[in-house]
Amino acid sequence: MDLSKFTKDGKFLMLALDHRGSFKKLMNPQDSESVTDEDIISLKNEIIEALKDQFSALLIDETWGLEACHEVCQIKPFLLPLEKTGYTDESGERITELEYSVQQLKDMGANGAKLLLYFSPDTKSVSKQLEIARDVMKDCRQARLPFFLEVVTYQLIYDRNIVDANLVINSVRKFIDNGIVPDVWKLEYPGSLEACQELSNLVGNTPWILLTGGKSFEEFKPELENAIRGGASGFLAGRALWQEVCTLSGEEKQKFLRETLSSRFAQISEITIKY
């Protein structure tokens, strides 16, 4: 599968803006339901326009993102998500439900498909999540549409004092052992430079890119540097770049879009390209 359309200088410098329910909550934490479609489309458009000359590709949602994208999506390649926003809870386990088929995304003009799977490798729901990924992989190959698989890990019993540093690596290994290999892995930071190197060895020739996971920009930057030094091929960055702008207005908002947002994207692009 040719992935060059998504890259610049061989690296994935991608903007994530497919957020749906979470985007409304960022815009109005006290009353998210008061946020209108027009409000969301307008803000997403402003973010896209501010970065359109910097990102190599874009991940947007079909509800507001496609409309916000306008002519930029005629120039830059974009992904659309297959899954419904959120997940279904089954006894504490997180089950993905699909909103669209691969063919529907292709019909909407998408250059690639993104599937987000919440994953905990030792839970009962593993087989169900793997089956969803396997079916999507098969459909993407038939449609000749690049498949970006986003794996977001979680612990069934969360204890802040117990951190499983191998959760990301063990999750990816589970997919590979079951014959599921996307065109691009979209993954969380696995915890260290050494873990990034181990992850790169595990995925082999398949590129992996780093997601921001809602972290702050200052938290994300050193993680990205380790990831790139450890073999990652780029990033698909969202909230760490733009989340503060959701509650700004007037000149403060415009300054953030004009200066802060552009500077942040330039910084992480420089980190990515220099290694």
N, C-alpha and C positions, 0 to 999 in steps of 0.2 A: 504493500500500500504506500503510495507516494504521500509523504507528510510534509514535503518542503513548503507547500503553500501556507502552512501554519507557523513557519519559522522565519527568523531573520538572522543572518550569519550562522545558520545551522542551529539556532537556539529558539526555544518556545518562549516568547515574550507576550503572554496572553492575559487579557483582562477578563475577570469573572464578574458578571453582572446578571446572573440568572436568578437571583434571589427574589422570592415571591412573598410569602407570609412574613418572613423575617425582615424584608425590606420595609414593609408597612410598619412593623414594630420599631424599626430604627428611626423612621420618620416621625412617629408619634407613639412613644412608649406607653403613655397613659390611655390613649384611645386610638388604637391602630385602625379600627373600623371607620374612623372619620376621614382617613386618607383616601382621596379619590383616585380614580384611574388616571385622570389628567395630571394630578400631582406627581404620581409615580413616573409616568411617561416623560414628563417634563424634566424631572431630576435625572432620570437615566440618560436622557438625551444630552443633558449638559455634561454629565460625566464622560460619555462616549466622545462628544465633540472636543472636550478638553484633552483627550488622550489619543485621538484618532491618528495622529501622525507618529505615535510612539509604539502602540501595540502591534504585534504581528498578526494576531487573531483575537477573536472575541467569543466568549460564552455568554449567551443571553437567554432569556425566557421567551416563550411564544406569546404570552399574554400581553405584556407591556414592552418587552425588549425589542421585539420585531418592529413595532411601531416607533419606538424611540430611536432605533438605529438609522432609519431613513436611508439616505444614499450611501452611508458608510458601509452598509451590508452589501452594497453592489460592488464595493471595492475591496473590502477586507473579508477573508473567510470567517465563518462563524459556526459555532456548535449550538445545538439546542438540546435540552434535557428530555430524556424519555420518561423519567419517573414523576409521580405525583409529588407535590411538596410535602415534606414531613415523612412520617412512616406510620405503619400500623403496629400497635403494641400488643404482643401476645405473651402474657406472663412475664413482662419485662424485656422481652426480646423484640428487636426492631425489624419489621418486615417491610420491604420495599414493594410498592404497587406501581405499575406502569400507567402512565397517562396516555402515551402515544406509541405507535409502532414505528419501527425504523423507516418504513416506507412513507409514513405520514410526515416524518421530519424531512425526508428527502423532498417530498412534494412541497414543503414549505420553504425550500431553498437552502436548507442546511448543508454545510460542507462536511459535517461530522456529527456523530451522536455521542452524548454524554450520559452515562448511567451512574448514579450515586447509590452505593450500597453501604448501609450500616452493617458492620461485621464484627463478630466476636467469635474467634475460631473454634471455641470449645462448647458452643451452645447447640441446642436442638435444631435451631432454625438455619444452621449452616447449609444443609442440603437444599433447602428452599431458596436461599439466596444464591447459591451456586447455580441452581437450575435456571434462575432468572438471567444470570450473567451468561450462561452457556447459550441460552436461546437468543439473547441479544447479539452475542458474538456471531452466531450462525447467520442471523438476519442481516447484520452489517456486512458480512462477507458476501452474501448473495447480492446485496444492494450496492456493493463497492463503495461503502460509506465508512470512513475511518471511525473506529470505536475507541473512545476515551473512557476508561473505567476508573471511577473515583471510589476509593475504599476509605470509609471513615470508621475507625475502630471504637469500641466501647467495652467496658467491663460490666458484666451482668450484676455483680455485686461490687458497687463502687466504694472504695476505701481510699481516701486521699493519702493515707500513709503507705499504701501498697501501689507501686507503679510498675507495671509490666513493660519494661523497656523493649521487649521482643514482640510486642503485640502487633505492630505494623509488619514486621518481617514475617512473623508466623502466619499472619493473615494472607499476605501475598503468596507465601509458599503453599498455602491451602488451595488457592486458585490454580497455581501452576501445576500442583500435583494432580489436580482434577482436569487438566487439559484446557484450562481457561487462560488465554493470553490475549489481552487487548492489543490494539495498535499503540496506545499510549497509556501508561499508568499515571493517574493523578493521586498523589499520596501525601499523607501527613509526614511531618518531620519525625524520624524514628528515634531521635534522642541524642545523637552524637555523630561526629565525623566518621568514626569507625563503623557505626551502624549504617550510615549512608553508603559507605564503601561495600559493606556486606549486602545491602539492598541492591546496589548496582551489579554486584557479582551474581546475585540471585536472578535478576530479570534479564541478564545477558544483553542481547542486542536490542531488546525492546526499550524505548526511552521511558524514563519516568520524570514527572514534573511535580513541583512542590505546590501544595495548596496552603492558603493562609489560615484557614480554620478559625476566623474571627479574632485572631490575635492582633495586638497593636503593631503598628509599623516598626517600632523599635525592637519589638520581640522577634518579628519576622526576619529582619535583615540579617542578623548573625546566623539564624537557622538556614536561610537561603545560601549564605556563603559556604557553610559546611556542606549543604546538600550538593551545591555545584562542584565544590572541591572533591566531594565524594562520588561524583559521577552522574548527578542529575542533569537533565538536558534543558532545564528552564523552570518556568513557573506559570501558574494560572492563578493570579492574585486578585482578591476581591476586597473584603471588608477592611483588611489592614491598610489598604490604599485610601479608601474613600468614606469609611463609616462616619467620620465626624461631620461630614458635609450634610448629612441627613437632617440635622437639627439647626443648621445655620441659615441665615437669610441676609438679604441686602448685600452691602459691600463686603461684609465678612465672608459670605458665601462665595462671592465672585473672586475674592482674593484667594480663597482656598482652592477653588477650581483652577485659577490661572497660575498660581505659584506653587502651593503645597503639593497638589496632586501631581502636577507635571514633574516637580522635583523628585518626589517619591518614586515615580515610575522610572525616571532617568537613573536614579541610584541603584535600583534593583536590576535594571537592564545592564548597567555597567558591571555590576557584580557577576551577572550571568555570562556576559560575553568575554570577560577578561580571563576566564579559566578554560 
